[in-house]
Amino acid sequence: MASNLDEIERVFGSIDREVWIVTAGDASRRGGLVATWVSQASIDREHPLVLIGIAPNHFTAELIDASGGFGLHLISADQVHHAWNFGIGSGRERDKFKRVAIAPIEAASPILDDCLSWLDCRVFAAERTGDRTFYWADVVAGGAVSEGSPLTESQLIQLATDEQKQLLRAGRDADIVIQRPLQAAWRADLPRSLRLK
Ligand SMILES: Cc1cc2nc3c(=O)[nH]c(=O)nc-3n(C[C@H](O)[C@H](O)[C@H](O)COP(=O)(O)O)c2cc1C
């Protein structure tokens, strides 16, 4: 167990990640979430790839597994309403697209009409690591919709009301309770291919 948790938290707190909206859907369901575990995964412009880390308890993971695709979106501070809609609560309890306009774009997943930019991603590999499933995906289409700087995590917190901060904290704490044992179980039974020795 780490000894100086405050210092470690300060290290992570010194970086400011972009806030992505991940969407997915199959024939009868649709949903999405907020994610910071999103990375460009290729330097080859002719084969653009992304890698995202999604918790398996989230409804969106179920939708990605079912459809084999997801949409990625960057939003501006003016579009922060998407973060409250997709980042709080579960799509199992409400249709997160009920009041969200979907762009008239042929994609594997619903694409937000109102965003800075979007990517249509098709999964070709999924690695299940306890509290996260890592999806590698080909980026098959994308577009820049409007000018602006992508919303970051620190801006998200600055824009949150006290109630929204409380809901974000409650969601995170509930996730930790579910995800901690998933990670422990995965580590206790690590596949041989992932062991260092
Ligand atoms: C700033 C921020 C970053 C997040 N990053 C991730 C992430 O990378 N992966 C993930 O699975 N959940 C992440 N979450 C949590 C989900 O967005 C949240 O639990 C969501 O409500 C899950 O919705 P769903 O069950 O409808 O899929 C993040 C939440 C916030 C506020």
PDBQT file of the ligand as one rigid body, heavy atoms in Angstrom, charges set to zero:
ROOT
HETATM    1  C1  LIG A 201     -14.248  13.344 -15.228  1.00  0.00    +0.000 C 
HETATM    2  C2  LIG A 201     -14.799  11.948 -15.341  1.00  0.00    +0.000 A 
HETATM    3  C3  LIG A 201     -14.036  10.975 -15.984  1.00  0.00    +0.000 A 
HETATM    4  C4  LIG A 201     -14.520   9.660 -16.120  1.00  0.00    +0.000 A 
HETATM    5  N1  LIG A 201     -13.760   8.749 -16.797  1.00  0.00    +0.000 NA
HETATM    6  C5  LIG A 201     -14.244   7.488 -16.983  1.00  0.00    +0.000 A 
HETATM    7  C6  LIG A 201     -13.510   6.555 -17.781  1.00  0.00    +0.000 A 
HETATM    8  O1  LIG A 201     -12.447   6.860 -18.335  1.00  0.00    +0.000 OA
HETATM    9  N2  LIG A 201     -14.037   5.294 -17.923  1.00  0.00    +0.000 N 
HETATM   10  C7  LIG A 201     -15.236   4.923 -17.350  1.00  0.00    +0.000 A 
HETATM   11  O2  LIG A 201     -15.674   3.767 -17.501  1.00  0.00    +0.000 OA
HETATM   12  N3  LIG A 201     -15.959   5.814 -16.609  1.00  0.00    +0.000 NA
HETATM   13  C8  LIG A 201     -15.502   7.076 -16.423  1.00  0.00    +0.000 A 
HETATM   14  N4  LIG A 201     -16.248   7.992 -15.706  1.00  0.00    +0.000 N 
HETATM   15  C9  LIG A 201     -17.502   7.573 -15.060  1.00  0.00    +0.000 C 
HETATM   16  C10 LIG A 201     -18.718   7.506 -15.995  1.00  0.00    +0.000 C 
HETATM   17  O3  LIG A 201     -18.784   8.603 -16.871  1.00  0.00    +0.000 OA
HETATM   18  C11 LIG A 201     -20.024   7.492 -15.154  1.00  0.00    +0.000 C 
HETATM   19  O4  LIG A 201     -19.961   6.523 -14.147  1.00  0.00    +0.000 OA
HETATM   20  C12 LIG A 201     -21.258   7.285 -16.017  1.00  0.00    +0.000 C 
HETATM   21  O5  LIG A 201     -22.375   7.743 -15.287  1.00  0.00    +0.000 OA
HETATM   22  C13 LIG A 201     -21.507   5.828 -16.417  1.00  0.00    +0.000 C 
HETATM   23  O6  LIG A 201     -22.675   5.779 -17.207  1.00  0.00    +0.000 OA
HETATM   24  P1  LIG A 201     -23.337   4.446 -17.803  1.00  0.00    +0.000 P 
HETATM   25  O7  LIG A 201     -23.515   3.456 -16.666  1.00  0.00    +0.000 OA
HETATM   26  O8  LIG A 201     -24.652   4.927 -18.359  1.00  0.00    +0.000 OA
HETATM   27  O9  LIG A 201     -22.426   3.915 -18.852  1.00  0.00    +0.000 OA
HETATM   28  C14 LIG A 201     -15.785   9.313 -15.570  1.00  0.00    +0.000 A 
HETATM   29  C15 LIG A 201     -16.566  10.291 -14.941  1.00  0.00    +0.000 A 
HETATM   30  C16 LIG A 201     -16.072  11.594 -14.835  1.00  0.00    +0.000 A 
HETATM   31  C17 LIG A 201     -16.930  12.632 -14.170  1.00  0.00    +0.000 C 
ENDROOT
TORSDOF 0
